[in-house]
Amino acid sequence: MSIGISLSGPRRSPLAWRPSTFLVFAALLGAGLALLPVLALAYTALSPQAASIWPHLAANVLPAALADTSRLLLGVGVLCALIGVGTAWLVTQYEFPGRRPLEWLLVLPLALPTYITAYVYVEMLGFQGPFQSALRALTGWRSLRDYWFPDPRNLPGAIVIMALVLYPYVYLSVRALFGLQAAAIVESARTLGAAPGRLFWRVGLPMARPALAAGLTLALLETLNDIGASEYLGVRSLTLSIYTTWINRNSLAGAAQIACVMLLLVVLLMVAEAHLRGQRRFALPVRQPRAVGRRPLAGWRAAAATAACALPVLFGAVLPIAFLGSEVLQRGLWQQFDAAMLRSLANALAFSGLAAGLVVLLGVGIAAARRQGREPWLPALSRVAGLGYAVPGTVLALGLLVPLAAFDNLVADAARRWLGVNLGLLLIGSGAALVLAYLVRFLAIAVSGVESGLSRISPRIDDAARTLGASAPQVMRQMHWPLARPAVAAAALLVFVDCLKELPATLLLRPLNVETLATTVYGHASRGAFEDGALAGLLIVLAGLYPAYRLARAGGRAG
């Protein structure tokens, strides 16, 4: 998905149908679900019992959390921009050894959650890890008093580790735009004698600014959403402060107040993204644009380009996956594939599969309503429905807990009074709350994916069908669905994997005594024994490899 690049949507036909009641209901439901946690947070944060908590938070919690979060966002943003833009420019403009496989291998770090990569690097760079063990074997050193070795458990370590996982957001966005540039623009600049550096700074980078803004926004939103890596690496982020205030200090109102501050930071990010993108719009010719001719590199320049593209893949994907696989084999962790692991896997698949199905169903309804409808408020509803992706999982879980708990208590009281039975917590206790959190958080992916598929279908098809007397359901079923089905399938796959990786919302809204793969990994890491959770972590990573590969190949074809 992308934020901020395609806001106008497909052109509406003057012969457009009026959307059915179901489609209008889908658009209203999506917007309502996105607004529900925000309104609930505001209500909780402004409650009378919360007034006495704010002075303590403002004096003791927020300054350190805001400082660490700001430095984390700045560092991750700079590194993601450097790696993503640099590698995208190299693979689209130059020919060098290994360029073709590296073009899609650069996307693979997206398959790894940030918290798993953080756990892996703490283990690999630790005193008993392979790097320090090899260094002591080569030099004869015995203890840390004999040498210095970098410790990733600090803010700089968190910045580097998160950037290694999140730079593909920038890489994918910018590579698509670099690949779609009209060849005449770049080749004209080359004909006029523009040096490679000048070509990049004066032509390539200004054209890529909207894509860079969108990719950076996604990377920074994922940084804000993280809780496992921040906690494990010792960064006092706002997300971690919400979790500790809510769970450890048992202060729901205080957590809601911190969450409101975090939402303000999200709004600032979105405003900054819009400002960085500006009013720039780039149109391509109607005919298929000719690809930019790649300049061949030789000698040390070719080696440097290969190394620059291979190192992010090596440190962002290859080493973590190899470490997880070696831990599973050397420690015999395959024996953990017992009844408990099967239950965790089944729970993860069930929650993720159900959420993916509901997300795509609702996303299809919202996108179809926006395409078919002539009402000016339908595009606004679709944008509101997509705002859930900008809300971090911890904030989302906190915002949903209040209204869902109130609903559960209301139903339970009515059942005891009128039926004499105790139904318990219907939504929170059954896992429905977790599925609802997934639905709100990842609805934007489905809406964006379906709209991108429908935007490839000319509105003239709708005009011709309308003229011939076809109904809207017939056109959707016989023409729109076959053409948009690949985009819908890709969106469902991405939502499924994102649900598997999601930790904050899963950690806070899962039913009691219910584990998933993500919470299993987190549980082992919180006890200081992450290596025992290597099998669960490897299963999560393997589940994300195929979608990452498909995403890379799709981006390459688009380019």
ZAMARGU-4260 file (C-alpha; in steps of 0.2 Angstrom, whole numbers, plus 5000, padded with zeros to 4 digits):
<rodrens>
0) 5000/5000/5000 | 5005/5018/4999 | 5001/5034/5008 | 4999/5050/5000 | 5003/5046/4982
5) 4986/5041/4975 | 4972/5051/4983 | 4961/5055/4969 | 4956/5037/4965 | 4949/5031/4948
10) 4939/5044/4937 | 4921/5042/4940 | 4910/5039/4925 | 4895/5051/4922 | 4885/5035/4920
15) 4890/5028/4937 | 4878/5017/4947 | 4872/5022/4964 | 4881/5010/4976 | 4870/4997/4984
20) 4865/4998/5002 | 4878/4985/5007 | 4892/4995/4999 | 4887/5010/5008 | 4886/5001/5024
25) 4903/4994/5021 | 4910/5011/5019 | 4902/5018/5034 | 4907/5002/5044 | 4925/5004/5039
30) 4926/5023/5044 | 4917/5019/5060 | 4929/5006/5065 | 4944/5017/5062 | 4936/5031/5072
35) 4930/5020/5087 | 4947/5018/5096 | 4952/5036/5093 | 4936/5042/5101 | 4937/5030/5115
40) 4955/5035/5119 | 4950/5053/5120 | 4935/5049/5132 | 4947/5039/5143 | 4961/5052/5143
45) 4949/5066/5148 | 4939/5057/5161 | 4939/5065/5179 | 4950/5051/5187 | 4963/5054/5174
50) 4966/5072/5178 | 4978/5068/5193 | 4989/5057/5183 | 4994/5069/5169 | 5006/5080/5180
55) 5016/5064/5184 | 5017/5058/5166 | 5021/5075/5160 | 5036/5077/5172 | 5043/5059/5173
60) 5037/5049/5159 | 5034/5059/5143 | 5050/5069/5142 | 5062/5053/5141 | 5049/5044/5130
65) 5047/5058/5118 | 5066/5061/5117 | 5070/5043/5114 | 5056/5041/5101 | 5061/5057/5092
70) 5079/5051/5090 | 5073/5034/5085 | 5062/5041/5072 | 5076/5053/5065 | 5089/5039/5065
75) 5078/5026/5057 | 5071/5039/5044 | 5089/5044/5038 | 5096/5026/5037 | 5080/5020/5028
80) 5081/5034/5015 | 5100/5032/5012 | 5098/5013/5010 | 5081/5013/5001 | 5085/5027/4989
85) 5103/5022/4985 | 5099/5004/4981 | 5084/5008/4971 | 5094/5020/4960 | 5108/5007/4958
90) 5097/4993/4952 | 5086/5004/4940 | 5100/5014/4932 | 5115/5003/4931 | 5120/4985/4926
95) 5132/4976/4937 | 5135/4958/4943 | 5120/4951/4953 | 5109/4966/4949 | 5094/4955/4943
100) 5093/4944/4959 | 5097/4958/4971 | 5083/4968/4964 | 5070/4957/4972 | 5081/4950/4986
105) 5082/4968/4993 | 5064/4966/4998 | 5066/4951/5009 | 5069/4960/5026 | 5051/4964/5025
110) 5048/4946/5030 | 5056/4948/5047 | 5047/4957/5061 | 5058/4970/5069 | 5057/4961/5086
115) 5064/4945/5079 | 5078/4954/5070 | 5082/4963/5087 | 5082/4946/5097 | 5093/4938/5084
120) 5107/4952/5084 | 5107/4953/5102 | 5111/4934/5102 | 5123/4935/5088 | 5133/4950/5094
125) 5133/4944/5112 | 5148/4937/5122 | 5144/4919/5118 | 5138/4923/5100 | 5147/4918/5084
130) 5155/4935/5081 | 5164/4937/5098 | 5168/4919/5099 | 5177/4919/5082 | 5186/4935/5087
135) 5192/4927/5103 | 5197/4912/5094 | 5208/4922/5081 | 5216/4934/5093 | 5217/4924/5109
140) 5208/4936/5120 | 5199/4930/5135 | 5187/4943/5141 | 5179/4959/5137 | 5193/4968/5147
145) 5204/4963/5132 | 5194/4971/5118 | 5179/4981/5114 | 5164/4975/5104 | 5148/4985/5100
150) 5133/4982/5110 | 5116/4983/5101 | 5106/4985/5117 | 5105/5004/5115 | 5097/5018/5105
155) 5110/5017/5090 | 5109/4998/5090 | 5090/5000/5089 | 5091/5013/5075 | 5102/5001/5064
160) 5092/4986/5067 | 5075/4993/5063 | 5082/5002/5048 | 5089/4985/5041 | 5071/4978/5042
165) 5061/4994/5037 | 5071/5001/5022 | 5061/4990/5009 | 5046/5002/5012 | 5057/5016/5004
170) 5065/5005/4992 | 5049/4998/4984 | 5041/5015/4983 | 5056/5024/4975 | 5061/5009/4964
175) 5044/5009/4956 | 5045/5028/4953 | 5063/5027/4946 | 5057/5012/4935 | 5042/5022/4928
180) 5052/5037/4923 | 5051/5041/4905 | 5067/5036/4897 | 5068/5053/4887 | 5070/5063/4903
185) 5085/5053/4910 | 5093/5050/4893 | 5091/5069/4888 | 5100/5073/4904 | 5114/5061/4900
190) 5115/5068/4882 | 5117/5085/4889 | 5132/5079/4899 | 5125/5077/4916 | 5137/5068/4927
195) 5130/5053/4937 | 5129/5062/4953 | 5121/5077/4945 | 5108/5066/4937 | 5104/5059/4953
200) 5102/5075/4963 | 5094/5086/4950 | 5083/5073/4940 | 5081/5057/4950 | 5078/5063/4968
205) 5066/5077/4964 | 5055/5066/4954 | 5056/5052/4968 | 5051/5064/4982 | 5032/5059/4983
210) 5037/5041/4983 | 5051/5044/4996 | 5039/5053/5007 | 5026/5039/5006 | 5039/5025/5010
215) 5047/5035/5024 | 5030/5037/5032 | 5026/5019/5031 | 5044/5015/5039 | 5041/5027/5053
220) 5024/5021/5057 | 5031/5004/5059 | 5044/5011/5070 | 5031/5019/5081 | 5021/5002/5081
225) 5036/4992/5088 | 5036/4986/5106 | 5047/4970/5106 | 5063/4977/5099 | 5062/4994/5109
230) 5059/4984/5125 | 5073/4972/5121 | 5086/4985/5116 | 5082/4996/5130 | 5074/5011/5121
235) 5060/5020/5131 | 5049/5023/5117 | 5031/5030/5118 | 5024/5013/5113 | 5034/5004/5128
240) 5028/5018/5140 | 5010/5014/5135 | 5012/4996/5138 | 5021/4998/5155 | 5009/5011/5161
245) 4994/5000/5157 | 5000/4983/5162 | 5014/4986/5175 | 5007/5001/5184 | 4988/4996/5181
250) 4984/5014/5175 | 4972/5013/5160 | 4969/5032/5160 | 4988/5036/5161 | 4991/5024/5146
255) 4977/5033/5136 | 4985/5050/5139 | 5001/5044/5133 | 4992/5036/5118 | 4984/5053/5114
260) 5001/5061/5114 | 5007/5047/5102 | 4992/5050/5090 | 4998/5068/5089 | 5015/5062/5084
265) 5007/5052/5071 | 4997/5067/5064 | 5013/5077/5063 | 5021/5063/5053 | 5007/5063/5041
270) 5008/5082/5040 | 5026/5081/5037 | 5024/5068/5023 | 5011/5079/5014 | 5023/5094/5015
275) 5038/5084/5009 | 5027/5077/4995 | 5021/5094/4991 | 5010/5097/4976 | 5021/5087/4964
280) 5012/5076/4952 | 5020/5066/4938 | 5011/5060/4923 | 5017/5046/4911 | 5012/5045/4893
285) 4997/5035/4888 | 5008/5023/4878 | 5019/5011/4888 | 5035/5021/4893 | 5051/5015/4887
290) 5062/5008/4900 | 5078/5018/4905 | 5093/5011/4898 | 5105/5005/4912 | 5123/5010/4911
295) 5135/4995/4913 | 5147/4996/4927 | 5164/4988/4927 | 5179/4986/4938 | 5179/4993/4956
300) 5163/5003/4952 | 5153/4986/4948 | 5160/4978/4964 | 5155/4993/4974 | 5137/4993/4967
305) 5136/4974/4970 | 5142/4976/4988 | 5131/4991/4992 | 5115/4981/4986 | 5121/4965/4994
310) 5125/4971/5012 | 5107/4976/5016 | 5101/4959/5011 | 5115/4950/5020 | 5112/4960/5037
315) 5094/4962/5035 | 5088/4945/5030 | 5102/4932/5027 | 5111/4932/5043 | 5095/4933/5054
320) 5087/4918/5044 | 5103/4908/5045 | 5105/4911/5064 | 5087/4905/5067 | 5089/4890/5056
325) 5106/4885/5064 | 5098/4887/5082 | 5084/4876/5077 | 5096/4862/5070 | 5110/4863/5083
330) 5098/4864/5098 | 5086/4851/5092 | 5072/4863/5093 | 5062/4854/5080 | 5057/4843/5095
335) 5047/4859/5101 | 5035/4855/5087 | 5023/4847/5100 | 5005/4850/5105 | 5009/4867/5113
340) 5018/4873/5097 | 5004/4866/5086 | 4991/4876/5096 | 5001/4892/5094 | 5002/4889/5076
345) 4984/4885/5074 | 4979/4900/5084 | 4990/4911/5074 | 4983/4904/5057 | 4965/4905/5063
350) 4966/4923/5069 | 4976/4929/5054 | 4966/4919/5042 | 4949/4925/5049 | 4955/4943/5049
355) 4962/4943/5032 | 4946/4936/5025 | 4936/4950/5034 | 4948/4964/5029 | 4947/4959/5011
360) 4928/4957/5011 | 4926/4975/5019 | 4940/4982/5008 | 4931/4976/4992 | 4915/4984/4998
365) 4923/5001/5002 | 4933/5001/4986 | 4918/4996/4975 | 4907/5009/4984 | 4920/5023/4980
370) 4921/5017/4962 | 4902/5016/4959 | 4896/5030/4969 | 4893/5048/4964 | 4892/5054/4982
375) 4906/5066/4987 | 4907/5059/5004 | 4912/5041/4998 | 4930/5045/4995 | 4931/5054/5012
380) 4924/5038/5020 | 4937/5027/5011 | 4951/5038/5017 | 4945/5038/5035 | 4943/5019/5035
385) 4962/5018/5030 | 4968/5028/5045 | 4969/5013/5056 | 4985/5008/5048 | 4993/5024/5055
390) 4987/5020/5073 | 5001/5009/5082 | 4995/4992/5088 | 4997/4997/5106 | 4986/5013/5104
395) 4973/5003/5094 | 4972/4989/5107 | 4970/5002/5121 | 4957/5012/5111 | 4947/4996/5107
400) 4948/4989/5125 | 4936/5002/5133 | 4921/5001/5121 | 4923/4982/5119 | 4924/4979/5138
405) 4909/4990/5140 | 4899/4980/5127 | 4905/4963/5135 | 4899/4969/5152 | 4882/4975/5146
410) 4879/4959/5137 | 4885/4948/5152 | 4874/4958/5164 | 4859/4957/5153 | 4861/4938/5151
415) 4863/4935/5170 | 4847/4946/5173 | 4836/4939/5160 | 4843/4921/5156 | 4852/4917/5172
420) 4868/4912/5163 | 4885/4919/5164 | 4891/4922/5146 | 4908/4929/5152 | 4918/4941/5140
425) 4911/4937/5123 | 4922/4948/5112 | 4938/4950/5123 | 4937/4932/5130 | 4934/4924/5113
430) 4948/4932/5102 | 4935/4943/5093 | 4943/4958/5100 | 4960/4953/5092 | 4952/4950/5075
435) 4943/4967/5076 | 4960/4975/5080 | 4968/4967/5065 | 4953/4972/5054 | 4955/4990/5059
440) 4974/4991/5058 | 4976/4982/5041 | 4960/4988/5032 | 4970/5001/5023 | 4980/4988/5014
445) 4965/4979/5007 | 4957/4996/5002 | 4973/5002/4993 | 4976/4985/4985 | 4958/4983/4978
450) 4958/5001/4972 | 4974/4999/4963 | 4967/4984/4955 | 4951/4993/4950 | 4960/5008/4944
455) 4968/4998/4930 | 4950/4995/4923 | 4945/5009/4912 | 4929/5018/4917 | 4923/5016/4899
460) 4920/4998/4903 | 4907/5004/4916 | 4900/5016/4903 | 4898/5003/4890 | 4890/4991/4902
465) 4878/5004/4909 | 4873/5008/4891 | 4869/4990/4887 | 4858/4988/4903 | 4870/4978/4914
470) 4868/4980/4932 | 4881/4985/4944 | 4882/4967/4952 | 4884/4960/4935 | 4898/4971/4930
475) 4907/4968/4947 | 4905/4949/4945 | 4909/4947/4926 | 4922/4961/4922 | 4929/4969/4938
480) 4932/4954/4948 | 4942/4944/4935 | 4953/4959/4932 | 4955/4964/4950 | 4957/4947/4957
485) 4976/4947/4957 | 4977/4963/4967 | 4964/4956/4979 | 4974/4940/4982 | 4990/4950/4985
490) 4981/4961/4997 | 4974/4946/5007 | 4991/4938/5007 | 5000/4954/5014 | 4986/4956/5027
495) 4988/4938/5032 | 5007/4939/5035 | 5005/4956/5044 | 4993/4948/5056 | 5005/4934/5059
500) 5019/4947/5063 | 5009/4959/5073 | 5015/4959/5091 | 5008/4974/5101 | 4989/4971/5098
505) 4991/4952/5099 | 5000/4954/5116 | 4987/4965/5123 | 4970/4958/5116 | 4973/4939/5115
510) 4962/4929/5127 | 4970/4923/5143 | 4981/4907/5141 | 4980/4909/5122 | 4997/4909/5113
515) 5002/4913/5095 | 5019/4912/5086 | 5022/4930/5090 | 5018/4929/5108 | 5028/4913/5110
520) 5044/4922/5103 | 5041/4937/5114 | 5038/4926/5130 | 5055/4917/5127 | 5064/4933/5124
525) 5056/4942/5139 | 5063/4927/5150 | 5081/4930/5143 | 5080/4914/5132 | 5076/4920/5115
530) 5085/4905/5107 | 5072/4894/5114 | 5059/4903/5103 | 5069/4901/5087 | 5057/4888/5080
535) 5042/4900/5082 | 5052/4914/5075 | 5058/4904/5060 | 5040/4899/5056 | 5035/4918/5056
540) 5049/4922/5044 | 5046/4908/5032 | 5027/4913/5031 | 5033/4930/5026 | 5046/4925/5013
545) 5034/4921/4999 | 5023/4937/5000 | 5039/4947/5001 | 5045/4938/4985 | 5028/4941/4976
550) 5029/4959/4981 | 5046/4961/4974 | 5042/4953/4958 | 5026/4963/4956 | 5036/4979/4959
555) 5048/4974/4946 | 5034/4971/4933 | 5027/4988/4937 | 5044/4996/4934
</rodrens>
